C-alpha cells in the first residue's frame, strides 16, 4: 500500500471516529464502567431453573465440542440431584 493511500485511509478513519463521537451523548462517549461493577456473578437463593450456555476456549475464543459442565454449590455440600451435563 502506498504511503499516500495509507494516509488517505487513515484520515477517513479518523474523520469517521470524530463524526461518531459527535453523535454520541457525552455520558456514553466518556462513560467508564461503575466502580462497584461485580467481576463475577453473585450467589442467588435456592430456586428451580434452567441453565443454558456454550463453552469457549479461553485462548482461541472458539467453541469447545463435547464439553462437560458441572454445577456445584460454593459450600461443597452434595447436591440432591445430578446436574452434570
GITA-V680258 format. One record per residue. N is the residue number from 1. SS is DSSP state (helix for helix, strand for strand, loop for the rest). PHI is phi as a letter, one per 30 degrees, with the letter a starting at -180 (NA if undefined). NEAR is the number of other ideal C-beta (glycine too) atoms within 12 Angstrom. Layout:
((N;SS;PHI;NEAR) (N;SS;PHI;NEAR))
This chain:
((1;loop;NA;9) (2;loop;d;8) (3;helix;d;9) (4;helix;d;10) (5;helix;d;11) (6;helix;d;12) (7;helix;d;13) (8;helix;d;14) (9;helix;d;15) (10;helix;d;15) (11;helix;d;14) (12;helix;d;14) (13;helix;d;14) (14;helix;d;14) (15;helix;d;14) (16;helix;d;14) (17;helix;d;15) (18;helix;d;14) (19;helix;d;12) (20;helix;d;13) (21;helix;d;15) (22;helix;d;12) (23;helix;d;12) (24;loop;d;14) (25;loop;d;10) (26;helix;e;10) (27;helix;d;8) (28;helix;d;11) (29;helix;d;14) (30;loop;c;9) (31;loop;d;11) (32;loop;c;9) (33;loop;d;8) (34;loop;e;8) (35;loop;d;7) (36;loop;c;7) (37;loop;d;10) (38;loop;d;10) (39;loop;d;9) (40;loop;b;7) (41;loop;d;8) (42;loop;c;10) (43;loop;d;11) (44;loop;c;11) (45;loop;d;7) (46;loop;d;11) (47;loop;a;8) (48;loop;d;10) (49;loop;a;10) (50;loop;b;9) (51;loop;c;15) (52;loop;b;8) (53;loop;a;12) (54;loop;b;14) (55;loop;c;17) (56;strand;b;13) (57;loop;d;12) (58;loop;d;8) (59;loop;d;7) (60;loop;c;8) (61;loop;i;10) (62;loop;c;12) (63;strand;d;12) (64;loop;c;16) (65;loop;d;10) (66;loop;h;8) (67;loop;d;15) (68;loop;b;11) (69;loop;b;15) (70;loop;b;13) (71;loop;c;16) (72;loop;b;13) (73;loop;d;14) (74;loop;d;11) (75;loop;d;9) (76;loop;i;7) (77;loop;d;9) (78;loop;d;10) (79;loop;d;14) (80;loop;d;9) (81;loop;b;8) (82;loop;d;10) (83;loop;b;17) (84;loop;d;12) (85;loop;b;15))
